[in-house]
Amino acid sequence: MALFSKDIKTLDDLFVHTLRDVYYAEKQIEKALPKMIEKAGAAELKQGFETHLQETRQQVERLEKVFEMHGEHPKAVTCPAIDGIIKETEEVAGDVADQDVLDAALNAAAQAVEHYEIGRYGALAAWARELGRDDCAALLHQTLEEERATDVKLTRIAEERINRKAA
């Protein structure tokens, strides 16, 4: 398997490919979050996932605007990274009987997703600026800041309550 697709020859090609990758990721996250909401026991964690589901829907819409602004149609390409994170979450969640430990596992899985998204949106925003697309960069940066904020909230929830209860 090649590191990059053969059709990626320019920074613009890489930008569009990565937009498609993160678009797929957001759509998969949108499907996975209701299951995580259902499995979460801690009220604060459940509420955090519900809030993030609404944000994810807005982020999908924002990505669709970026595609349009860049002259592309919204299209997803399979993202093995997000598929792996979601698969691992489902496997771990299926193996944990203790609700407090399950909440800790779900929180950690959500943070893995956030860290992936932070990396993707950071790169996309930087590339958009480099391509002279400050309009696209502004939207991507908005999502990047939301992802960072979600990661901070998840860390706080874990450190203040969930990890302690799981221990």
C-alpha positions as YAML, in Angstrom:
chain: A
units: angstrom
residues:
- id: 1
  name: MET
  ca: [0.00, 0.00, 0.00]
- id: 2
  name: ALA
  ca: [1.40, 3.35, -1.01]
- id: 3
  name: LEU
  ca: [1.75, 6.13, 1.52]
- id: 4
  name: PHE
  ca: [-0.17, 8.53, -0.69]
- id: 5
  name: SER
  ca: [-2.66, 8.07, -3.46]
- id: 6
  name: LYS
  ca: [-1.20, 8.41, -6.94]
- id: 7
  name: ASP
  ca: [-3.67, 11.21, -7.71]
- id: 8
  name: ILE
  ca: [-2.10, 13.48, -5.08]
- id: 9
  name: LYS
  ca: [0.48, 15.57, -6.88]
- id: 10
  name: THR
  ca: [0.00, 19.07, -5.46]
- id: 11
  name: LEU
  ca: [-0.83, 20.68, -2.14]
- id: 12
  name: ASP
  ca: [-4.28, 21.40, -3.55]
- id: 13
  name: ASP
  ca: [-4.75, 17.69, -4.32]
- id: 14
  name: LEU
  ca: [-3.64, 16.84, -0.78]
- id: 15
  name: PHE
  ca: [-6.00, 19.47, 0.65]
- id: 16
  name: VAL
  ca: [-9.01, 18.08, -1.25]
- id: 17
  name: HIS
  ca: [-8.10, 14.47, -0.40]
- id: 18
  name: THR
  ca: [-7.80, 15.32, 3.30]
- id: 19
  name: LEU
  ca: [-11.09, 17.24, 3.20]
- id: 20
  name: ARG
  ca: [-12.69, 14.08, 1.84]
- id: 21
  name: ASP
  ca: [-10.98, 12.02, 4.53]
- id: 22
  name: VAL
  ca: [-12.20, 14.20, 7.39]
- id: 23
  name: TYR
  ca: [-15.66, 14.46, 5.81]
- id: 24
  name: TYR
  ca: [-15.88, 10.66, 5.95]
- id: 25
  name: ALA
  ca: [-14.55, 10.72, 9.52]
- id: 26
  name: GLU
  ca: [-17.17, 13.24, 10.65]
- id: 27
  name: LYS
  ca: [-19.96, 11.20, 9.06]
- id: 28
  name: GLN
  ca: [-18.72, 8.06, 10.86]
- id: 29
  name: ILE
  ca: [-18.47, 9.96, 14.14]
- id: 30
  name: GLU
  ca: [-22.01, 11.22, 13.62]
- id: 31
  name: LYS
  ca: [-23.14, 7.58, 13.35]
- id: 32
  name: ALA
  ca: [-21.08, 6.38, 16.34]
- id: 33
  name: LEU
  ca: [-22.00, 9.09, 18.85]
- id: 34
  name: PRO
  ca: [-25.61, 7.95, 19.45]
- id: 35
  name: LYS
  ca: [-24.26, 4.51, 20.44]
- id: 36
  name: MET
  ca: [-21.78, 6.15, 22.80]
- id: 37
  name: ILE
  ca: [-24.55, 8.31, 24.30]
- id: 38
  name: GLU
  ca: [-26.60, 5.18, 24.90]
- id: 39
  name: LYS
  ca: [-23.70, 3.35, 26.60]
- id: 40
  name: ALA
  ca: [-22.49, 6.26, 28.74]
- id: 41
  name: GLY
  ca: [-23.59, 6.10, 32.36]
- id: 42
  name: ALA
  ca: [-22.21, 9.35, 33.78]
- id: 43
  name: ALA
  ca: [-24.63, 12.20, 33.15]
- id: 44
  name: GLU
  ca: [-21.85, 14.68, 32.35]
- id: 45
  name: LEU
  ca: [-20.29, 12.30, 29.82]
- id: 46
  name: LYS
  ca: [-23.65, 11.57, 28.21]
- id: 47
  name: GLN
  ca: [-24.37, 15.33, 27.97]
- id: 48
  name: GLY
  ca: [-20.91, 15.96, 26.52]
- id: 49
  name: PHE
  ca: [-21.50, 13.36, 23.82]
- id: 50
  name: GLU
  ca: [-24.94, 14.84, 23.04]
- id: 51
  name: THR
  ca: [-23.42, 18.31, 22.70]
- id: 52
  name: HIS
  ca: [-20.65, 16.96, 20.50]
- id: 53
  name: LEU
  ca: [-23.18, 15.20, 18.27]
- id: 54
  name: GLN
  ca: [-24.81, 18.57, 17.58]
- id: 55
  name: GLU
  ca: [-21.38, 20.13, 16.96]
- id: 56
  name: THR
  ca: [-20.46, 17.27, 14.63]
- id: 57
  name: ARG
  ca: [-23.56, 17.92, 12.54]
- id: 58
  name: GLN
  ca: [-22.57, 21.58, 12.28]
- id: 59
  name: GLN
  ca: [-19.01, 20.57, 11.40]
- id: 60
  name: VAL
  ca: [-20.29, 18.39, 8.55]
- id: 61
  name: GLU
  ca: [-22.24, 21.38, 7.22]
- id: 62
  name: ARG
  ca: [-19.15, 23.57, 7.59]
- id: 63
  name: LEU
  ca: [-17.06, 21.03, 5.64]
- id: 64
  name: GLU
  ca: [-19.69, 21.04, 2.90]
- id: 65
  name: LYS
  ca: [-19.31, 24.83, 2.71]
- id: 66
  name: VAL
  ca: [-15.53, 24.49, 2.45]
- id: 67
  name: PHE
  ca: [-15.93, 22.01, -0.41]
- id: 68
  name: GLU
  ca: [-18.28, 24.42, -2.16]
- id: 69
  name: MET
  ca: [-16.04, 27.45, -1.58]
- id: 70
  name: HIS
  ca: [-13.12, 25.48, -3.00]
- id: 71
  name: GLY
  ca: [-15.10, 24.47, -6.09]
- id: 72
  name: GLU
  ca: [-15.50, 20.82, -5.12]
- id: 73
  name: HIS
  ca: [-18.50, 18.61, -4.46]
- id: 74
  name: PRO
  ca: [-18.65, 17.10, -0.96]
- id: 75
  name: LYS
  ca: [-17.33, 13.58, -1.29]
- id: 76
  name: ALA
  ca: [-15.95, 11.16, 1.26]
- id: 77
  name: VAL
  ca: [-12.99, 8.83, 0.96]
- id: 78
  name: THR
  ca: [-12.60, 5.98, 3.40]
- id: 79
  name: CYS
  ca: [-10.56, 6.93, 6.43]
- id: 80
  name: PRO
  ca: [-8.97, 3.79, 7.89]
- id: 81
  name: ALA
  ca: [-7.79, 5.75, 10.95]
- id: 82
  name: ILE
  ca: [-11.27, 6.73, 12.13]
- id: 83
  name: ASP
  ca: [-12.62, 3.30, 11.22]
- id: 84
  name: GLY
  ca: [-9.94, 1.79, 13.45]
- id: 85
  name: ILE
  ca: [-10.65, 4.12, 16.36]
- id: 86
  name: ILE
  ca: [-14.39, 3.42, 16.15]
- id: 87
  name: LYS
  ca: [-13.83, -0.35, 15.82]
- id: 88
  name: GLU
  ca: [-11.53, -0.34, 18.84]
- id: 89
  name: THR
  ca: [-14.13, 1.63, 20.82]
- id: 90
  name: GLU
  ca: [-16.85, -0.86, 19.95]
- id: 91
  name: GLU
  ca: [-14.64, -3.81, 20.90]
- id: 92
  name: VAL
  ca: [-13.56, -2.32, 24.23]
- id: 93
  name: ALA
  ca: [-17.07, -1.16, 25.09]
- id: 94
  name: GLY
  ca: [-18.34, -4.66, 24.43]
- id: 95
  name: ASP
  ca: [-15.80, -6.14, 26.86]
- id: 96
  name: VAL
  ca: [-16.39, -3.86, 29.85]
- id: 97
  name: ALA
  ca: [-19.04, -4.88, 32.38]
- id: 98
  name: ASP
  ca: [-18.39, -2.22, 35.06]
- id: 99
  name: GLN
  ca: [-20.23, 1.02, 34.10]
- id: 100
  name: ASP
  ca: [-17.61, 3.28, 35.68]
- id: 101
  name: VAL
  ca: [-14.81, 1.56, 33.77]
- id: 102
  name: LEU
  ca: [-16.93, 1.68, 30.61]
- id: 103
  name: ASP
  ca: [-17.34, 5.44, 31.04]
- id: 104
  name: ALA
  ca: [-13.56, 5.80, 31.37]
- id: 105
  name: ALA
  ca: [-13.10, 3.73, 28.20]
- id: 106
  name: LEU
  ca: [-15.69, 5.75, 26.28]
- id: 107
  name: ASN
  ca: [-14.12, 9.01, 27.39]
- id: 108
  name: ALA
  ca: [-10.66, 7.83, 26.31]
- id: 109
  name: ALA
  ca: [-12.04, 6.70, 22.94]
- id: 110
  name: ALA
  ca: [-13.69, 10.08, 22.43]
- id: 111
  name: GLN
  ca: [-10.36, 11.75, 23.15]
- id: 112
  name: ALA
  ca: [-8.65, 9.54, 20.56]
- id: 113
  name: VAL
  ca: [-11.19, 10.79, 18.02]
- id: 114
  name: GLU
  ca: [-10.62, 14.40, 19.08]
- id: 115
  name: HIS
  ca: [-6.86, 14.07, 18.77]
- id: 116
  name: TYR
  ca: [-7.22, 12.67, 15.27]
- id: 117
  name: GLU
  ca: [-9.55, 15.51, 14.29]
- id: 118
  name: ILE
  ca: [-7.28, 18.15, 15.82]
- id: 119
  name: GLY
  ca: [-4.43, 16.89, 13.66]
- id: 120
  name: ARG
  ca: [-6.54, 16.86, 10.52]
- id: 121
  name: TYR
  ca: [-8.17, 20.25, 11.01]
- id: 122
  name: GLY
  ca: [-4.86, 21.85, 11.98]
- id: 123
  name: ALA
  ca: [-3.23, 20.63, 8.77]
- id: 124
  name: LEU
  ca: [-6.23, 21.59, 6.64]
- id: 125
  name: ALA
  ca: [-6.39, 25.12, 8.04]
- id: 126
  name: ALA
  ca: [-2.65, 25.60, 7.46]
- id: 127
  name: TRP
  ca: [-2.86, 24.24, 3.92]
- id: 128
  name: ALA
  ca: [-5.86, 26.43, 3.12]
- id: 129
  name: ARG
  ca: [-3.91, 29.51, 4.19]
- id: 130
  name: GLU
  ca: [-0.92, 28.38, 2.12]
- id: 131
  name: LEU
  ca: [-3.23, 27.94, -0.89]
- id: 132
  name: GLY
  ca: [-4.52, 31.49, -0.43]
- id: 133
  name: ARG
  ca: [-7.90, 30.24, 0.82]
- id: 134
  name: ASP
  ca: [-8.26, 32.26, 3.99]
- id: 135
  name: ASP
  ca: [-12.03, 31.89, 3.65]
- id: 136
  name: CYS
  ca: [-11.72, 28.10, 3.89]
- id: 137
  name: ALA
  ca: [-9.05, 28.39, 6.59]
- id: 138
  name: ALA
  ca: [-11.38, 30.45, 8.79]
- id: 139
  name: LEU
  ca: [-14.09, 27.76, 8.71]
- id: 140
  name: LEU
  ca: [-11.60, 24.97, 9.28]
- id: 141
  name: HIS
  ca: [-10.02, 26.89, 12.17]
- id: 142
  name: GLN
  ca: [-13.45, 27.32, 13.75]
- id: 143
  name: THR
  ca: [-13.88, 23.54, 13.76]
- id: 144
  name: LEU
  ca: [-10.32, 23.08, 15.03]
- id: 145
  name: GLU
  ca: [-11.11, 25.28, 18.03]
- id: 146
  name: GLU
  ca: [-14.30, 23.31, 18.73]
- id: 147
  name: GLU
  ca: [-12.34, 20.05, 18.66]
- id: 148
  name: ARG
  ca: [-9.72, 21.47, 21.02]
- id: 149
  name: ALA
  ca: [-12.44, 22.68, 23.39]
- id: 150
  name: THR
  ca: [-14.09, 19.25, 23.36]
- id: 151
  name: ASP
  ca: [-10.76, 17.62, 24.18]
- id: 152
  name: VAL
  ca: [-10.30, 19.97, 27.13]
- id: 153
  name: LYS
  ca: [-13.82, 19.17, 28.38]
- id: 154
  name: LEU
  ca: [-13.21, 15.43, 28.07]
- id: 155
  name: THR
  ca: [-9.95, 15.75, 29.99]
- id: 156
  name: ARG
  ca: [-11.70, 17.68, 32.75]
- id: 157
  name: ILE
  ca: [-14.53, 15.12, 32.96]
- id: 158
  name: ALA
  ca: [-12.00, 12.27, 33.13]
- id: 159
  name: GLU
  ca: [-9.73, 13.86, 35.71]
- id: 160
  name: GLU
  ca: [-12.46, 15.26, 37.96]
- id: 161
  name: ARG
  ca: [-14.83, 12.33, 38.05]
- id: 162
  name: ILE
  ca: [-14.76, 9.44, 35.63]
- id: 163
  name: ASN
  ca: [-11.26, 8.08, 36.16]
- id: 164
  name: ARG
  ca: [-11.60, 8.37, 39.93]
- id: 165
  name: LYS
  ca: [-14.89, 6.43, 39.91]
- id: 166
  name: ALA
  ca: [-13.40, 3.78, 37.63]
- id: 167
  name: ALA
  ca: [-10.47, 3.29, 40.01]
...
